[in-house]
Amino acid sequence: MKKELSFSYALFTVVLSFSVIMIPAVFLGARTQPLFLISWMIAIPLCMRLGYTYKELQTGLMTFAAKSLVPMTIVLCVGALIGTWNACGTVPLITKLGLLTINPKYFLIMSFFICIIFSLFTGTSFGTCGTAGVALMGVGLSMGINPLIIAAPIIGGAYFGDAISPLSDSTNVAAGTVGIDLFDSIKYQAVTTLPAALICGVIYFMMGRNVDYSMADITVINEVVKGIDSSYKLGIIPLIPMVVVLIMLLKKVPSIPSILSGSISGFLVAWLYQGQSFKNVVQSMWGGFVLNSDNAFIKQIFSRGGITSMSGTAFLFVFAFGLFGILNTAGIIDKVVEPLTKKVKGRLGGTICTVILGFISNITSASGNFSFVFTGSLMTPVYEKANLSKWDLTRAMSVGCLLSGLLVPWNSNPLTVTGFLGVDTIDMLPYMFTPLVTAAVLFVVTGLNLDKKFKK
């Protein structure tokens, strides 16, 4: 017999389960992966008190953990790609070109819009941060800029482009879950996404004006360029791996084979063009590339990547999905969000409720894609009953399910991209203002009916 689940008990279970993760992570700097395992041992007995057997909870755990295999594979493939791209000269070449052409006073805003364009045409925020973002980090680090400040426009631009890209998983999942046309959904989202991007661009421009560029004198830049030239054989060949990835993504080839193609082409360029040994290139894919250079700064920038560098994030996917599977099996999550669904009484109310629900599901599931499915499935009948526009729903989901995940340190989205860029998710929180700006624009536009309302 299953006991009747009360809201207070469900909320207590969620708060306790995630407090075990958040409090040590935030205040003690503990790694989140083992904390998730501890949270399992709290959630399981609390759910068993409701009448669920361990076997039932384990089935839910395994079912949801299985959904982590795809993002896990993508993350590990990107780790291999970063290793080979540093070995073959792709990232160093882009870094050199950036140093020779970029104006330090406009570096942040240029990085922001470069990543928007890259993500828009490839449909992957992960790929943008793992490729163009890594290269831009190299440029910024060579200028002596705080890595957190460098990462902010890269991540913000990558996710803005992802939000309106027809090649993105998130936009397709959102439109498919709600049941509306993909391109209509993107056009409707652009009404708020583009103004928000312009506002953020102004903020990055102002941030760039306040950055201390004293270390970015021409002497240091020339030394970095000379160090790259002495460590790699450059030219057009190292760009081949990036071109391969771009072509495959533009042709709508799935992410995993696209990223693997970029990694393999980088492998071949490193082996056949750069003169790296076969064994060393394999090691670059697995444990990361290690540059042999007398220039300590150059060595630090380009010695990175590898499958093992992403293993922590990959394990976190399993543990986070598993916890959500336990709580979902016992109906805990559904009960916690139930009050939100009763608050929808109008267009603005529906938007606010959707954003909040998307944010909560990002907290509890640590998965943006699951947040889209969960929020869309729950809110679609609510919108239909209230006779509200489904385009409003997908637009709010873009903020609540995609962008708001950047504010959750253990969510797979910020964990993955910060892992690529070599910064900490918690340290990045003060710089993650893009979701807040977009939400503010969304609420103003929706509340004042400043846009053209679509029919249901």
Secondary structure, 3 states (H helix, E strand, C coil): CCCCCCHHHHHHHHHHHHHHHHHHHHHCCCCHHHHHHHHHHHHHHHHHCCCCCHHHHHHHHHHHHHCCHHHHHHHHHHHHHHHHHHHHCHHHHHHHHHHHHCCHHHHHHHHHHHHHHHHHHHCCHHHHHHHHHHHHHHHHHHCCCCHHHHHHHHHHHHHHHHHCCCCCHHHHHHHHHHCCCHHHHHHHHHHHHHHHHHHHHHHHHHHHHHCCCCCCCHHHHHHHHHHHHHHCCCCCHHHHHHHHHHHHHHCCCCHHHHHHHHHHHHHHHHHHHCCCCHHHHHHHHHHCCCCCCCCHHHHHHHCCCCHHHHHHHHHHHHHHHHHHHHHHHCCHHHHHHHHHHCCCCCHHHHHHHHHHHHHHHHHHHCCHHHHHHHHHHHHHHHHHHCCCCHHHHHHHHHHHHHHHHHHCCCCHHHHHHHHHHCCCHHHHHHHCCHHHHHHHHHHHHHHCCCCCCCCC
